[in-house]
Structures are given as structure tokens and as C-alpha cells.
Amino acid sequence: MTFNIETERLLLRDIRLEDLDGMFALDSNPNVHEYLGKKPIKTKAEAKQNIEKILHQYKTLGIGRFAIIEKASNQFIGWSGLKFNTGDKESLDNKRDFYDVGYRLIERFWNKGYAGESAIASLDYGFKTLKLDVIVGAAETGNTASNKILKKIGLHYKEQFPFESEMINWYELKKEEYAKRMS
């Protein structure tokens, strides 16, 4: 699949094997993984496996995370976008068959508004192009930045539950609420 979404400062496109160095820089950083189970990857082979998982999602589910390219530098700076969760081992609190919005940035690109900018573009794609009814987001309760972004882009807090010994905040946005906000 080929995705190409532009925002003011970013290009969101399909993740490719050529993004290997960027994905390794992203996922090998312990600070990036502070609220992701504290399990950064150690090899480029692991980064390649992560890319291959996303490519598989494109083929089998029609959606997966997008590469974020900073327009000013033409650099891979992370990923953002939608993921369809089918209830596999990565699902949260036995939740199944939902689309979640997510984002992950290389640390030097934090605090520039890129996560929110890319997440808003992802919501727009989900509601307008994919015609989704609901998009959710989840963040560890201690991840202040991510919780703030989910609220800022319009998702509403729904509940909290434990997952892998951490407490998770669960948010959602319905297409009707999104349409009202956008009009």
C-alpha cells in the first residue's frame, strides 16, 4: 500500500525497508521506550522485523503506522498513524477489533508538536478516508506527554485498567464528535 498525507511540516507515508536506520534509532533508545515496557531493541535485525510487521499489516489489514518525514530536513523522524488491533497478544485489557491512533518520535524531535500534528492527520484519514466510527488511544498513566496529546487531539478519557503491571488510560473519539469539532 502507498500512503501519502501532508501536513504543514510533515509528510506521512508508508513505512519502507529504507527506513531501517531511522527505525533503529527510534526503537533502540531507552528514553523512547520508557512507557513502552522498557524493552528497547538492540539490533537492526529487530528494527527490520518491526518494519516487516507493519508491511504485513498493510497487506492483511489495509492500514498500519505511517513513517513521519520532516519536510524541512526530509528526515525520517518516527512513525504515527492508525493500527487495527485484532485481539492478539498485544491487545489491551481483552479489547478487540479497534483502531488506535499512535505516535513515536526519535527523541531529538520531541516537544516540537509533531506527534499531535501527525495524530490529527491520522484521525482525519481514519474518519474521512477509512470511514471509521470510532478511533481510540491508550497511554500509560505516567506518560504525561502522551496523555496530554491524546486529549489535545480531541480524544475523551473513558477508563483506566492494568496492562502488564502498568495502569493504562483509554481514550476514544467518535466520528460524530470529530465531525462537530471539524465544522
Residue, then its C-alpha position, 0 to 999 in steps of 0.5 A: m500500500t502507498f500512503n501519502i498525507e501532508t501536513e504543514r511540516l510533515l509528510l506521512r507515508d508508508i513505512r519502507l525497508e529504507d527506513l531501517d536506520g531511522m527505525f533503529a534509532l527510534d526503537s533502540n533508545p531507552n528514553v523512547h521506550e520508557y512507557l513502552g515496557k522498557k524493552p528497547i531493541k538492540t539490533k537492526a535485525e529487530a528494527k527490520q522485523n518491526i518494519e516487516k510487521i507493519l508491511h504485513q499489516y498493510k497487506t492483511l489489514g489495509i492500514g498500519r503506522f505511517a513513517i513521519i518525514e520532516k519536510a524541512s530536513n526530509q528526515f525520517i523522524g518516527w512513525s504515527g498513524l492508525k493500527f487495527n488491533t485484532g485481539d492478539k497478544e498485544s491487545l489491551d485489557n481483552k479489547r478487540d477489533f479497534y483502531d488506535v491512533g499512535y505516535r513515536l518520535i526519535e527523541r531529538f524531535w520531541n516537544k516540537g508538536y509533531a506527534g499531535e500534528s501527525a495524530i490529527a492527520s491520522l484521525d482525519y484519514g481514519f474518519k474521512t478516508l477509512k470511514l471509521d466510527v470510532i478511533v481510540g488511544a491508550a497511554e500509560t498513566g505516567n506518560t504525561a506527554s502522551n496523555k496530554i496529546l491524546k486529549k489535545i487531539g480531541l480524544h475523551y478519557k473513558e477508563q483506566f485498567p492494568f496492562e502488564s503491571e502498568m495502569i493504562n488510560w483509554y481514550e476514544l473519539k467518535k466520528e460524530e464528535y470529530a465531525k462537530r469539532m471539524s465544522 
